[in-house]
């Protein structure tokens, strides 16, 4: 099993878990219970996405595509060009 990615927060970790699961990759989020203990303080390195060794390369490619994603043209208001709205 390999640690392949460090999500910014639990929300991103859960999102990536669901994305990987939809592609047939079993992943595990470690440290989510520890992250709650520090509250709003930055605590880098607590969260990690783990996958089986044989699925690591596929998972890394999917996460790279996720991180490189851009909004589709025309899907954003004219006054907020280049800003992602969540």
DOLO-773765 format. One line per field, with one value per residue (C-alpha): residue number from 0; x, y, z. Coordinates in Angstrom, 3 decimals. Example, Ala and Ser with C-alpha at 12.3 -4.5 7.8 and 13.67 -1.06 7.14 Angstrom:
n	0:1
u	12.300:13.670
v	-4.500:-1.060
w	7.800:7.140
% end
This chain:
n	0:1:2:3:4:5:6:7:8:9:10:11:12:13:14:15:16:17:18:19:20:21:22:23:24:25:26:27:28:29:30:31:32:33:34:35:36:37:38:39:40:41:42:43:44:45:46:47:48:49:50:51:52:53:54:55:56:57:58:59:60:61:62:63:64:65:66:67:68:69:70:71:72:73:74:75:76:77:78:79:80:81:82:83:84:85
u	0.000:1.299:0.521:0.008:-1.499:-1.953:-5.358:-5.713:-8.605:-11.050:-13.529:-11.006:-9.976:-13.559:-14.114:-11.026:-12.045:-15.374:-13.701:-11.235:-13.986:-16.008:-12.996:-12.696:-9.745:-9.924:-8.465:-8.309:-8.093:-5.793:-5.605:-9.105:-9.783:-6.540:-7.291:-10.327:-8.184:-6.237:-9.274:-8.516:-4.748:-2.718:-1.499:0.189:0.875:-2.016:-4.226:-3.127:-4.697:-3.524:-3.970:-2.730:0.650:-0.758:-3.334:-1.025:-0.077:-3.699:-4.737:-1.917:-2.987:-6.604:-5.566:-3.267:-6.216:-8.383:-5.778:-5.365:-9.118:-10.340:-13.912:-15.679:-15.905:-19.268:-19.981:-18.979:-20.512:-18.935:-17.845:-15.975:-13.968:-11.272:-12.784:-14.178:-17.521:-18.331
v	0.000:3.463:6.966:8.806:12.166:14.583:16.304:19.872:18.904:16.122:17.421:17.135:13.711:12.441:13.901:12.127:8.860:8.978:9.851:6.991:4.568:5.535:4.446:1.118:2.091:1.160:4.003:4.829:8.194:8.123:10.715:12.161:11.490:13.207:16.293:17.127:17.299:20.332:22.446:25.267:25.154:24.114:20.576:19.412:15.763:14.359:13.376:10.922:8.923:5.327:2.871:-0.600:-0.704:-2.018:0.801:3.644:4.778:4.907:6.793:9.324:9.996:10.579:12.930:14.832:15.273:16.451:19.036:20.257:20.689:24.060:25.376:24.941:28.164:29.803:28.130:31.170:34.628:37.403:39.322:36.320:35.011:32.590:32.163:28.807:29.027:26.182
w	0.000:-0.906:0.309:-2.979:-2.090:0.795:0.556:1.831:4.074:4.831:2.253:-0.576:0.704:0.663:-2.820:-4.130:-2.448:-4.283:-7.593:-7.279:-6.230:-9.321:-11.400:-9.577:-7.382:-3.706:-1.669:2.012:3.737:6.734:9.477:9.153:12.837:13.840:11.735:13.882:17.010:15.782:14.928:12.516:12.994:9.954:10.469:7.299:6.835:8.851:5.912:3.276:0.460:0.396:-2.473:-3.287:-5.027:-8.292:-8.504:-7.481:-11.004:-12.190:-9.043:-9.466:-13.065:-12.005:-9.199:-11.577:-13.978:-11.068:-10.042:-13.640:-14.245:-15.475:-15.632:-18.946:-20.990:-20.536:-17.197:-15.171:-14.812:-16.900:-13.818:-12.341:-15.272:-14.119:-10.649:-9.589:-7.816:-5.486
% end
